[in-house]
Structure formats: structure tokens, C-alpha cells
Amino acid sequence: MDNHSNTPNHRVIAIVQQIIKNRTISAWPPIHPDHKFTEVGLTSLDLARLVLLVEDEFDLRIPLNDMTPANFRSVSTVTQLVSKLLAA
């Protein structure tokens, strides 16, 4: 695994791709950092699962006040939140 594939951005993309695969959302092109999760077919239940998977992947807990639609709109917004929490 190269260093690029271990970045928070890549890791969040991998999580989202796994959720999509598990839900068999068909024929969606590769996920890009600015794709809105609702546009790729993720539901509110998928987003709740995303929160748990991100917490597990990065070994952190997301504070309730950070669980906002703005922080879970896209890969880039989740990555920004993760980076902020890891730096704290």
C-alpha cells in the first residue's frame, strides 16, 4: 500500500464505496471527494452507518455537535472533519 492510499480522503472514499457495494447501488462511477452522498444514493441509514465506520476506521469518536449534515455531505466534508478531530 502506498502512502497516498492511506490518506484520510482515500480511506473515507473506501468506506463509502463499501457501503455502496453492500447496498448494491448499481452502476455508479468512482466516488470523487465532492460527490454529495445523497446524489450517489446513500440514505440517512447509510449515513448513520458511515459515522460508525469512520469512527472505527480512524479510531476516534465524533462528538454529537459535529454530527451535522454539513459535515456529512461528501467525502471532502467528512475528510475535513476527520482531519480536524485527529489534529485535536
N, C-alpha and C positions, 0 to 999 in steps of 0.2 A: 504494500500500500504506500503510495507516495504521500508527501506532506499535504498536497492540495486536497486529496480525498478525505483528509482528516479535519478539514476546516469546519467550523460550526455551520456555515452555509451548506456545504456538501452533506453534512450529517443530517441537517433538517430536511433537505431535499430527499435523502434516502428514506427518512421516516415517512414523509408524505407519499412517496412512490409506493412504499409498502402498504400504507392504508388504502391507496387507490387499487393496488393489486388485490388486496384482500377483499375489497368490495366489488371487484370485477367491473369497475367503471371502464367501459371499453373505449379503445382507440383514442386515448388522449396522448398528445405528443409529449415529449420530455418536459418535465416541470422546470420552469425558469423562476428565478428569485422573485420576480414581480407579478407572477400569475396570482390572481386572487383565488383563495381556496374555494369560494363559492362558485367561481367560474369553472373549476375542474370537477365540480360535482360533490364536494365534501359537504356533509350535513353538520348540524350542531352536535350530533353524537360523535361524528368523526373528529370534530374539533376538540371535544372533551377527551377523546382518546389521544389526540395529538398532544394535549397538555401533559397527560400521564407519560406518554412515550418520550417526550422531550425531557421531562424531569428525570426519567430513568437513564436516558442516553447521556445526559450531561451531569448526572449525579447532583441535582440541585432541586430545590423546591421553589416553585413560582408563587410569590405572595399573592393573596387574593386581590389586592388592589392593582396588580399587574395583569390580571386575567380579564383583559378588556378586548372588545372587537378590534380596536386599533392595533393591539399587539399581536393579534392572531388573524390578520388579514391575508398575509402572504409569507412565503419563505423569508423574504428580506426583513419583514417586521418581526418575525419570530427570532431570526438570527440576531437582530439588533437587541432584542430583549435578553436573549441568552448571553450575548457578549457583555451587556451591562451587568447582569447578575453574576457572571463569572469574574468580572473585574472587581466586584464589591467585596 
